[in-house]
Amino acid sequence: HSIEQALQQLDLAEQSASTSDERQQILTERIKTLIVAGQLAEQTNRLAAELNARNDATAERWRTLALYQDAGDRLNEATTSAAKVVELEPQSISGWSILADLSERTGRLGDAVTATRKLVSLDRRGISAYLRKIARYEIRLGQLEGALQTGRDVIKATPGDPEAYQFFADLAFEAG
């Protein structure tokens, strides 16, 4: 009974949430609550069936499904749902972030590079971190020249930052 009350409270909080950070926090709490209640798989299946039966589902609903699937270790399904998010909302920073993360975790490093490059163009505040991730993916893919160029891009993006030079030095050492 208290699980139902907790979910109702989250519904109310969701209605009054005004920022994407607040909505994300509420969604995180909802997922934790569903896990504790043993209802995550059921809710994931219900939401997937609903979204697959409709053509008008929002990117936000697909994002919720991707996060439910991720929490339930259904990573390939989560990746497909995250791809649907960015298809419906190509400027979604959270959608591309989820897609990049899931692509990396499922071993699709080329897709992770593509998604992270999209984040570079959408979210200039995180450019240094995104470029560092891309360079690491490129090293893992054996694309050493590309990794070094991306390392140089890190320095250009954050001129005067000693950490950028240290990152480039470490990258060059890794690349051989």
Salt bridges, closest charged atoms under 4 A:
ASP11 OD1 - ARG30 NH2 2.72
GLU14 OE1 - ARG30 NH2 3.45
GLU29 OE2 - LYS32 NZ 3.55
GLU42 OE2 - ARG46 NH2 3.00
GLU50 OE2 - ARG54 NH1 3.50
GLU50 OE2 - ARG61 NH2 2.94
ASP56 OD1 - ARG54 NE 2.89
GLU60 OE2 - ARG63 NH1 3.05
ASP70 OD1 - ARG105 NH2 2.56
GLU77 OE1 - ARG74 NH2 2.98
GLU87 OE2 - LYS84 NZ 3.45
ASP101 OD2 - ARG105 NH1 2.59
GLU104 OE2 - ARG140 NH1 2.99
ASP123 OD1 - ARG125 NE 3.25
GLU138 OE2 - ARG117 NH2 2.94
ASP153 OD1 - LYS156 NZ 3.72
ASP161 OD2 - ARG132 NH2 3.91
GLU174 OE2 - ARG136 NH1 2.43
